[in-house]
Amino acid sequence: MTGMRRIVLIALFSIGFSVVPLWSMDFTKGRIKVDLNAGTGRFTLSYLTDLKNAVYKPLLVSNDPRTSVVCIAIGNKVYRLGESIEFRTVAERTENGGKFVWTSSLLSITEEFSFVASQGSSVADGIRIDLKVKNVSEQDLNVGVRFIFDTYLGEASYVHFKTDKAAEIARELTIMKAEKTGYWASPLVGDPDEFGLICPLALPDVTVPDRIVFANWKRLTDSSWGYETAASRNFNLMPYSVNDSAVSHYYDARAVARGSEWQITTVLAKYTSSGYAAASGETAAESKIEETLSTLKAALAQGAEIKDALFSAKTDVSMIDRLIAYINRRLASPDTVRQDELIDLSQILTELKARRTRLSNGSGK
């Protein structure tokens, strides 16, 4: 196994790529990119649709990221995180992604983003959001949580949303927790690849909302908290907001004792019919779907076609992470490692080392 350990050292110390600096609040894994805006306390989510030309398509509205928001109710008072002066906002990088931290005299709230992969995918195509609400006051508090996700893909047609139980949602609708809906999706209708945003609700780690509300974005965001839907209303609020849909997740108020924490977990991803893995602390390279040398070599070949130098370097850094995860997994069973496997790993590392010049000379070729 000395050969495998030598490969680990080469991967860790001789590749020599620079990581993205801490002040940069965009981070990528696989085909997913998340942007955190420390000024507004909001995020945007995008999916890599064109690997060769490094083209990302937003899964949520991105031209104004302030439109998707987390709201917190403490007793009868509502706070919009990122806007309320009572909460200080900080954005940070983490080992598996990034997070927002909001602090006040009553609560410490962390919204942490990590990567997940769909079943059958060896790369990240979604994110897991863990919202942790900790009572740092000297008294017990009643706390409620509401997410507003500003969707837009479904606005290209009259089918703004769909679920596992409803093929078309073209008007306001409320779904209760007891209905046990498996997912909701904002689909790009007519797209041959079924592109869209999905929010799976039946995963073991996901916290199912008490209510899910589909409505016009302005109606939702203008409501101080609760919103009552009406089947007679579509996604227009004339003349201010036309064909503008959004989704709200409500988590009813609950008692949070002083010193205790309440966690809410959500998954947002590129639409797929196969489902998602969302186990705690996993990255795409460590997901339930184990990578093989074949998938690593295929990803390496795709990376060679990328024209943009900076993006190609980021892709190679991601490739190194996946390769190290693969090597660590194989180190657990050293007796099963074959000589041809060592040769393939050495070839992959040689190719990655050769690509360092693509960034240094400013060329993506």
N, C-alpha and C positions, 0 to 999 in steps of 0.2 A: 504493500500500500504506500510505499514511499513515493511512487509516481503520482498517486492521487493527492497526497499532501503537498507535493511540489506544485501541482496544478493549482491547489487552493492558494498557496503563497503567491504564485504568479498572478492569479486573478485579483488578489487583494492589493498587491504592491507594485506590479509592473505595468498594469494597463495605463494608469496615469491620466484618466479623464477627470476634469473638474466637475464638481457637483454644483447645482444651482445655489447661489448664495442665499443666506437666511432671510435677507430682506425681500426677496422675491416671493410673492404669495400665490404663484401659480405652480401647480405640481401635477405630474402626469404619471400614469402607470398603464401599460398595455395600450388600450385605445381610448382611455378616459383622461380628460383634463379638468381640473377643478381650479377655479380662481377665487381667492379670498381677498376681499377688499376691507382692509383694516379701518378705513375711514367710515364706511357705512355699516360694517358688521354683516355684510351680505355675501353670498357666493353665487357663482355661475358654474354650470356643468355642461361639458361639450364632449362629443364623440368623434373619434378620428374616422372619417368616411373615406378619405383618400390618403393612403399611406405614402405613396410615391411623392405627392406634392404637398404633404403635411397640411391637409385641409380638414378642419374641424367643423362640425355642425352642432350648434347649441341644442341642448335638450330642454332647457328652460329659456325664457326671455333673457337676452344678454345685452341688448342695447341700453337698458336701464336696469341694472341688477337690484336696485332698491325695491323693485316690485314684488320680490319674494322675501318673506319676512317671518321671524318668530315673534310671537306675542306671549307675554306672561301676565297672568292675572293673580294678584295677591289680594285676597279678600275682594273688595269691590273696585280695586284700582287696576288698570291695564297698562302695561309697559310694552312698547314696541322696541325690541332690542336693536341697537344701532342708532336709535333716535332719542331714547330717553336719557336725560342728563343724570339720572340717578344711577345709571350703570356705566362703568368704565369699560371700554372695549379694547381687547388686545388680540392680535392674530399671531399664531405661532406655527412653526413646523413641528412635526412629530416623526417618529421612526417610520410610521406607515402612511403618512399623509400630512394633515394639518388640522388646526383647530382654532376656534374663537373662544375666548374666555371673557365673560362679563361679570363684573363684581359690583355689589352694592352693600349697604349696611345690613341687608336682609338675606340676600341670596348670592351664591357663587354659581354661575351657570357656564357649563362647558359644552360647546357643540363641536364634536370631533368627527373628522372625515377620514375614512380608510377605504381601501379598494376591495372589491369582490368580483368574482368571475362567475359567469353563468355555467350551468352544467353543460359540459361538452366544449367549453372554451378554456384554452390554456393561458389566456391573458385577461387582464381586468377589462370588464365592460360595464361596470357599475360602481356605485359607492354605497357604503354603509354610513349612516349618520347616527351617532350616539349623543343624545342630548341629556346631560346630567345636571340636575337641579339640586343644589345642596343648601340647606337652611343653616346660615352662619349667624343667625340672630340669637337672642336669648329667650325666644318664645316659639311655640308651635305656630305654624302658618298653614293656611289653606291656599293651595297653589293650583292653577289651571294653566294649560299650555295649548297654544294654537299655532299651527304652521299655515302659511299661505304660499302655495307654489304657483307662480305665474307661468302657465303653460301656453303654448302657441301653435304647436305642430298641427293639432286638429282643426285650427282655424282656417286651414286651406280648403275645408269642406264643411258640410253641415254636421258631420260626425265628429264632434269635439272630443268625445271620450268613448271608451268601451270598457267593459268588465268581463269576467268569465261568465257572467249571467246576463249581460246586456250587450248586444252587438253594436248598438248605437245609442249614444246619449246626446241629444240635440237640444235639451231644455234643462232647466234647473232640476237638481235632484239631491236628495239626502239619503245616504246609506247608513244604517245603524249597525253597530257592532254585532248584534244578534243575528244579522243576515248572513254572516260568515262569507263575505265576498273574498274570492281568492286573489284578485288583483284589480287595479284600474290602470288604464293606459291612455296616453294621448298620442294617437296614431297619425302618421302622415298617409292619409288614405290614397290608394292607388300606387304607392311606391312599391316597386317589384321586390325590394329587399325587406319589406314590412318594417321600414324605419319608424321609430317612435320612442317615446318615453314610457317606461313601465314602473309601477310601484307594487311589488309583490307583497301580499298581506298574510299569506299562509305559512311563511317561514317560521321555524321554531323560535328564533331570536327576535323577530319583529314584534313590536308593541302595536297591537291593533287599535286604531283610534276608536273612541266612543261614537263619533260621528264623522262621516266624510261628506263634505258639501261641494257640489259642482255648481258654479254660478258665474255671473259676470264679474270680472276682476274688480271693477270700480265699486260695485255693490258690496263685494266682500271686504275690500280694504277700507271702505268708508264706514262699515259697521264696527262699533266699538268692541263688540265681542260676539254674542250669539247672532246667528243669521237664520231666518226661516225661509226656506225655499218655496216656490210656487210653480206648479207644473205649467201654468199659463205663461210663464216668463221664459224667454230664450236667453242668449248670451249678449243681448244688446241692452244698453242704457242710453237711449236716444236723448239728445244728440251728442252726448259726451263720450260715450264709449260704445263702439260698434264692433260686433263679432269678436269680443274680447273675453275669453274664458279663463278660469282659474280653479284651483282645488284647495280646499281648506281641510286640514286634519284637526279635529277637536279632541283633546284629552281632558275630561272633566276634572274639576277641582277636587283635590284630595288633601288630606292632612299630611303635612311633612313636618315631623317632629324636629326640634332643634338638634343640630348636629347630624341629622340623617340626610340621605340622598335618594332622589327619585330619578330613574333612568328610563328614557324613551328611545327606542331604536327603530330607524326607518331605513329602507333601501330604495334607491332610485337608480335606474339603469336603462341601457338601450334595450328596446323591446325584443324579447325572444320568447318562443313558445316552450322552451325547455326548462325554465326555472332558474333559480339563483341559489348559490351557496353563500351563507352569511355568518359563518361561525366566528366567534369572538377572536379578535386579534389576528385574523388571517389577511395576508396580502394575496394578490393574484398568483404570485409564484409559489405560494404556500397553501393554495386552496385545496379543496377536496379532490380536484382533478389534477393528478400528478403529471408533470411534464415529462416528455420523453426526449431523447436525443433528436428524434425526427422533427418534433415541433420546434426545438431550439435551432436546428439547422435551417428549417424553413423560415423562421423569423429572421435569422441572420441574412439569408438571401434576400428577403424583402427589404431589410434595412439598407442593403447595398444600392437599392434603386432610388433612395431618397435624395433629392437634389439640394434641399436647404441644409447648409453646413451645421448650424446650431441645432436644428431639429434632429439631424442625423446623429449628432453627438449625444443628445438626450436619449435617443432611441438606443444607442449603444450602451449607455449607462444602465438603462433598464434591462438590456440584454445581459449585462454583467450580473445584476442582481438576480436574475432568473437562473443564470449559470451557477452562481454560488449556492443558491438554494438547492439546485439539482445535485451539486457535488456534496453538500452537507447531508442530503438524504442518502446518497450512495455510500458515504462514509459510515453510515450506520450498519451496513452489510458489506464489509470489505471483501469477504470471500466470494461474493457473487460478481465482482467487477471483472469484466473480460478485457483482454488486451486490445481488441478492436475498439472497445468503448474508450479506452485511454487515448488511442490514436485519434478518434473523432474529437474528443475534448481538446486535445492538443491543437488540432487543426482550427477549431473554433477560436481558441485563444490567440493563435497566430494571426488569424484574420482580424480580430478585434484590435490587436496591437498595431497592425498595419493601417488601421483606419484612423489612428491618431493624427495623421498628417492632414486629413480632410478638414479638421477644425483649425489646425495651426496655419494652413495656407489659405483659409477662407473660402475653400471650394467644396461644394457638395458632390463633386465628381469623383 
